[in-house]
Amino acid sequence: MGKQFYTAFSSPFNTFSIIWEKSVPHLQVKQIFLSDPDMSSELKALKAFPQISKGSSDYIILLGKKIQRYFKGEVIEFELDRLDFSCCSNTQKKVLFAEYEIPRGWVSTYKRIAIHVGIPRGARVVGNSLARNPFPIVIPCHRAIKSNGELGGYQGGISMKRTLLELEGLKITKRGKVLTNNIFY
């Protein structure tokens, strides 16, 4: 295991922090933390990885800028090749890869994703897997909603989830229901 670092970036939602490790042949992204109404991304990072140091690298700066551009409404394609999925179970990986396939401007439900990955009664498994998504934004877990159209939960808070979906062009009622026919799976 190489030395681990974090880099914090500004966002419309306070900050987000990328945890990364120098590895051979290239660095690995270990986790991305979003700030939420109760805790900044930096504090979350330091609690989860007490030995990390502040650091920077060209790749991490590029990834951070892509996430910042996404927050401004730009259409951004993220790659998975440098994400370290070793902390994920096989089931969680299936859920995360399925979530990654949901296009911008579309949503799916926890139930539909569960059926797609072969867990017919696994909506709760999907919800728990996405709640622990180590790579939010890159793997767009904000695109998963409840079967009744309600938003469900989100690591960065429900207000952030709503804003992210609206950035992608989705309409949401005042009561928090997503209005769309763009349902994936």
C-alpha angles and dihedrals in degrees: 000000000000129000114291126223140178131215121194123208132190120247139167084264098058103266143330124210130209118209113205142169132214105239139162124285091011139344121280127220106228100183145337119221124200122203114243131193090273105040140023120239091244092057091047090051094049092047093050096040107028094175098054124117131207110263147151140216135175092248094050092047089051092049092047091051091049090054090048090051089049089054088055090057100261119145104248130180114211125201125217099205097103098040114111107223094176091109091058128087118233090256092051090049090054090051093047093048090049090050091049089059094059105106125233111274092027133095136195132198127246087243095051091048090049091053091046093054093045102260102113095184095032105107090122091049089053092048092050092046091052092044086060095042103147092202110047116180091019087059099034101221088161086078092071116092138170120276090249091059096256118137100244120200133321136192093234093046132271093275090059091048091052092048093048092052091047089050086058091054100260120141119226126189122234087255091057104258119141113232109207145115089208096103114156125214 
